[in-house]
Amino acid sequence: MTAVFAAHLVVAVACALLAGRLGPRVFLVGALAPLAAVVALVVVTPAVLDGTVESATVSWVPGLNLDFTMRLDAFGLLLAWLVAGIGVMVMAYAWQYFGGHGTPRDDLGRMSATLVLFAASMLGLVTADNVLALFVFWELTTVTSFLLIGTDDRNGAARAAALRAALTTGAGGLVMLGGLVLLAIQADTWTLSGLAADPPPGSLAVGVAAACILVGAMTKSAQAPFHFWLPGAMAAPTPISAYLHSATMVKAGVYLVARMAPVLAPEVEWWRPTVVTVGVVTMVIGGWRALRQNDLKLLLAFGTVSQLGLMFALFGVGEPEATAAGCAVLLAHALFKSALFLTVGIIDHQAHTRDLRRLRGLRHQLPVVAGVAAVAAASMAGIPPLFGFVAKESALEAFLDLEGSALLAVAVIVAASALTVAYSLRYWWGGFGDATDSGIHQLVGEVHAPAPAFVAPAVLLAVPTVVFGLVPSLAAELTGPAADALIPGSGEKGLSLWHGVNVALGLSVVAVTAGVLMFVGRRAVARAQSRLPRIGTGEGAYDASVRGANVFADRLTGVLQNGSLPTYLTVILLTAVTLPTVALVHGGTDGLANLVGAESIAQVGAAVAACVAAVAVAVTRRRFAAALLLGAVGYSVSLLFVVQGAPDLALTQLLIETLSVVLFVLVFRHLPDRFETHRWNRSHSVRLVVSVLVGVFMTGAILFSTSARVDPSISENFIARAQPEAGGKNIVNVIIVDFRGYDTMGEIAVLALAALGVAGLVAVGRRRPDGDADDGDADSSVDGVVDEAGVTA
Amino acid sequence: MRFRRSLIVDSCVGLLVPTALLFSVFLLARGHNNPGGGFAGGLVVGCALVLQYAASGDPRTGWRVPLSGPSFIGAGLTLAAVVTMLPMLEGNLFFDNSKVSVTLPVFDKVTLYSVAGFDLGVELVVIGVVLLLLDTLGTEEVSS
């Protein structure tokens, strides 16, 4: 299993490196990665379907319970097949899609590599057993999705869509992380398999966890009211939309609900009604808005939203029959929707438009594509004998068999199915039929026939739709064990094309009839739609919250960062004084009893020297002298360290002081020699008060804190462990490089960044034509001009 | 105005800088058991660079390859990151301390700890920072 991930990483690097030489053929290299996954899946599939669970563990941070525990059960297998199988098709398709006419693109390497990395993340997501690893892969798909939606990074709309998708799903992911951690703590296990085996009893904490997890799943799977990012994601090139935003990534939320429903539905009473409501409402909103679209791709995107709602509702129930139906719908949708997207891509590529008002008679010019589209659209609409029909029948039956108020849900699903039929027809007729009702738009003329290799992936994806429809037991081989893996025993019923004349069949007939009627009367429907207020536009809320955050940040920054250095210092120093003083007063002041005066004359000498130098810094009028005197304070302190027997500190202090004096001097030479003298004013008084406060406070705080020790010093522990564990006698060094090595790592990174930042600021200051008189830069830029010739030394 | 060099300062610095560099290596090597370590070692080299700069106006006087500050910083951070990951190869945790004992002719038995490499990374970063600051703050000669 690990080898498959390694293969993806290698292929991703290869794609990035080879794109320049191979052009669009780089996607064939990229196809090697999902192909490797397919091969691996072929090997393990028989065993996994028999109930064996493949697993592997790579430990990462055991202290945080973060292990890459990978576990491939039959449900993970179903999704892994989608990721790998559709991955191969989409890669092969992309080779043709990005080939041919136009100027060669320079972003193919980035795109193919990111696509491969996405495939790896998605495989990780569906095989992760550890919940934290699940989150890591979840967010990796968010990141790769962000990069892929923004492929056309010179297009502002694409960038905005990418950001919108990333912010929405990323924020949901963070909420989900909170829920997962809470749930894991309640259940005392960090694996999905552990949760499934031993669900935590219901409690407030589990309820909150369930709500958080649900929010994460809803954002990822574009459920209302978070569905708005998915249509925007159609800014990505079509292969990416087909792969990420219909077949795989958007199913991550459904996947999570499927995993969690058996755990949470029995324990959290609001879970089932809420998830089912979210699902069916999303179904209707998606279907309704799909009917309004003129862009074929957007039409399909809203269709995806609608279908995801059905899956959400089915898996959310957490009952055997609904879960089995959910697995079937999931497979059916991935197959027909990816095929549909590929056909839209072909239309777009050949006719240079996806606007169904401009397309006419393409079924004569692209007969194969039209055929594939007809099969896939019919499957989407639930027409027998296709797999979509089988799946939708099983879904309807599952809801009909549920106890309680599932009938309302059934009614809504039937209504949404009617919408599905209507937009399926709208899609096919708009793309391939005769343009009947658009006199005003420029129609496309002759289109060239696409290359066979361009059409092949779409055909291959449509084949299982037909085969699984005619022989549903084949599909049940895969979906049955998948459902079993979620809820044992749920896959027994199997799938079948013909259930006899029953309620579900009747409802299907009703839905298809209503859908066809809606299509026939589409002018009336469109008029009705335009008269009704637009429903379910979550964009407004998103835009408002993003704008609000920006405005708030602006105002807050305006208050906090007003640009005055003295104000900053005053705020920082007063805070430093106030907060600990409160604690000090609150905590009492006993403990001063064991204060000692000086222990040796050397201590007194060093302290006096430091004090004299400090006073001199404040009194002197010359900058240069001030810098030197400040250094003298530091030297005196390091002398104190020597006296106290801390050679390491003393050495470091001495060196630091030396370097800082030099750097001070380097900066000060651009400033006037003497400090400016001002008349005494109010700000001076404020500063005086603040400095006295800080001085008194620091003295007091140190006196109290050194004598107020209650627990033994941590240094005892370090001293005891330094030699045996880290093999060093110098405890200071052992602390720096070993015990607190993480800190040091962070510190050197900060040091490096600060230096680079200073270098950048100086460079910017130097580039200014002539200094604004806000600080000493005015001098530096003048000097810069004068000294251009003098640097050669 | 051209930078005016002083023979006396030049000669003194010529003696001091190699000594300082040697001292820095000494600090780095003994750091694990005695006062010293990568940070102090890096600061000593930094001071040597400052001396060099004060004497000749260029901290890199006598360098065959005039490496930039950022390249030291990058090398240091990379080294530190790599060294902290090395124990993972043996199946240990990130930032674990692994050691190798070798017997050398003069020094007898020497035990090397992987954290020594981390310390060297710290030293390189400090050197790079000083060099970068000298380059950015010290490039404009004061015309006096």
Interface residues (C-beta under 8 A of the other chain):
Chain A: V61 P62 P647 D648 L651 T652 L655 I656 T658 L659 V662 L663 L666 V667 R669 H670 E725 A726 G727 G728 K729 N730 V732 N733 V734 I736 V737 D738 G741 Y742 T744 M745 I748 A749 L751 A752 A754 A755 L756 V758 A759 V762 A763 S780 D783 G784 V786 D787 G790 V791 T792 A793
Chain B: M1 R2 F3 R5 L27 G31 H32 N33 N34 P35 G36 G37 G38 F39 A40 L43 V44 G46 C47 V50 A54 S56 G57 D58 G69 P70 I73 G76 L77 A80 A81 T84 L93 F94 F95 N97 K99 T111 Y113 V115 A116 F118 D119 G121 V122 V125 V126 G128 V129 V130 L132 L133 L134 D135 T136 L137 G138 T139 E140 E141 V142 S143
